[in-house]
Amino acid sequence: MDAPILRAAVRDCAVQFGRLVLSIGLGLGLAFLPAASNAVEPSTDHDVVIVGAGTSGLYAAYTLKNLGYDVLILEASNRHGGRVYSDTLGDVGIERGAEELYANSGENQNFVFNDIVAEYGAGAQISMFTGQTLIEMDGGTTCQGNSCGSDNDINDYWDFYYDVYAHDNDGSDPLVSTYLESWGGSGGVDSSHRAYHLYEDGLAGTNGTTVEKLGLRSLSREGNVFDLSGNVYGLAPTGYLDALNQLYFNTVVPSDLLLNRPVVEIDTSGIKPVAIDSTGVYHYADAIIVTVSLGVLKADLIDFTPVHSAAKQNAIDTIGFGNGMKISLQFSSQFWAGNMAWLLMTGPLASCWVPGSYQPASSDHVLTCFLMGRNSETMEALADDSARITQALADLDVVFGSLPLPDRPSQIFTAGTVQN
């Protein structure tokens, strides 16, 4: 295979699957091209080996295969899709991973959004979070929508929510937690402040991290260069992974995919790069694309020869999102207001929404909750998923504690899932 042509294909592919990842999940792509080793048995030989069968790796494989390249995808787990993981709870579709898709904005087009419209119709994607936010404060006091206007700490939070995008030209990039120490009318906001959970869950959590790791100027610049619509959509007729399979991934799954094959070493020092999996098979290629999660790189689960440059290793070591967890809970009846779009609470369950709101054909009652950072660490420290669900229900009981006892969430809970 001609190396310059392959380099151009890998570069163009990286641009495309990078856009896909920004739309629906998270990935990190590293491309290694020839710099040998004599072939070692057992071995395989391909134009391109892709490490990781998340959305980045799968779309890279789809693109390259359509260009005529022979590709092989190596995945450590027993399933493909990575952080896109569709499931059901009752008759409600739930996403254990990425759930939202951003719409087009003028000339700025989200090709995944457009491809889904072409395949499933214009009504397949329904706007999420169109109702009101229910906020819990002080261990059980709640307000929703306009009724929250009398709480100055909540007003300070909403003011900050919009102020955060006015810091593109700041001389430094302080942590959001540092900036909050002098924010608001009550002498600053620290981890003991009664509204701290709003900043932690409603702002940092939606960006996949915590205020103690999020840079203010970085957040401002990221928000201001974002060129798609601010409207987010959920997919009504099927799960996102099912849709992506139909649109792209069935081209390479299962034909070009090996599951349960974690790569333990990548050696690009020889004539031909090679990825060695845990079974001892050497997979040679003209190019290797690494799309594993940042966590895999941080944990040094793959040995690289030669080692990363100091700059690349420093980036791997310093960037990070912290822990994350998604919990979905099914109940025998609905105890939240019909116009509730979002719930923010003081407990570690953090924030929840109603996935059935964008699935009009569903009738079961499900909340999906997303927690990051310290909240996720609190939940992860519990003994097992059963204990995590018990804690989640206790948090909801606090929020909705004014309801008659038989209607409390813990009394009408029927099933749940936990995804780290």
SULBELCOR-V292828 format. One line per field, one symbol per residue. phi: phi as a letter, one per 20 degrees, with the letter a starting at -180 (. if undefined). psi: psi as a letter, one per 30 degrees, with the letter a starting at -180 (. if undefined). burial: I if it has 24 or more other ideal C-beta (glycine too) atoms within 12 Angstrom, else O. A space follows every 50 residues. Layout:
phi: ???
psi: ???
burial: ???
//
This chain:
phi: .fffffgffffffffffffffffcrcbcdcdddgc.dfgdefbcbbfcdd eodefffffgfgffffeneeccddcfeebdoledbebccmddfcdfcgce ceefcmfedeffgfffffedofefddfeleedeeddclmpfcbbmffefe efffffffffgeffedcgdffccffgfffffdenednncdfeffdgffff eedfffembcfeceeffffffffeefdefffdcdeeebffffffgffcff fcdefdcdelcfedbcddeefcgbddefeneedeafbcddcffgffffel fcedcffffffffffffefadmfbbccdcdcfbeddffefdbcdcffffm bcbdfffdcfeecfdcddcccclffffffffffafffffgfffffffffd fffggfefgfedfcaaccce
psi: kkeeeeeeeeeeeeeefeeeefegakljkkkklk.lkkkkkkllklekkk jkhaeeeeeeeeeeeffgkjlkkkkeagllfbgjjkaljbgkkljfbkfk kklljbfjkjfeeeeeeeeflfgfkkklhfblkkkklhhfkllkbfffff jeeeeeeeeeefffgggegkflilkeeeeffgklgggljaffkfgefeee efdeefggalfffkkeeeeeeeeffkglkfkkklkeflleeeeeeeeeff ffkgegkjlhikkfkjjgfaeklkkklffgkkjllfkkkjglleeeeefh fkkkjlllleeeeeeeeeklfallkkkkkklflkflkfgkfkkklflffd klljfffgifflfljkkkkkklbeeeeeeffleaeeeeeeeeeeeeeeeh fflkefgkeffgkelllkj.
burial: IOOOOIOOIIOOIIOIIIIIIIIIIIIIIIIIIIOOOOOOOOOIIIIIII IIIIIIIIIIIIIIIOOOIIIIIIIIOOIIIIIIIIIIIIOIIIIIIIII IIIIOOOOOIIIIOIIOOOIOOOIIIOIIOOIIIIIIOOOIIIIOOOIOO IOIIOIIIOIIOOIOOIOOOOOOIOIIOIIOOIIOOOOIOOOIIIIIIII IIIIIIIIIIIIIIIIIIIIOOIOOOOIOOOIIIIIIIIIIIIIIIIIIO IIIOOIIIOOIIIIIIIIOOOIIIIIIOOOIIIIIIIIIIIIIIIIIOOO OIOIOOOOOOOOOOOIOOOIIIIIIIIIIIIOOIIIOOOIIIIIIIIIII IIIIIIIIIOOIOIIIIIIIIIIIIIOOIIOOOOOOOIIIIIIIIIIIII IOIOOOOIIIOIIOIIIIIO
//
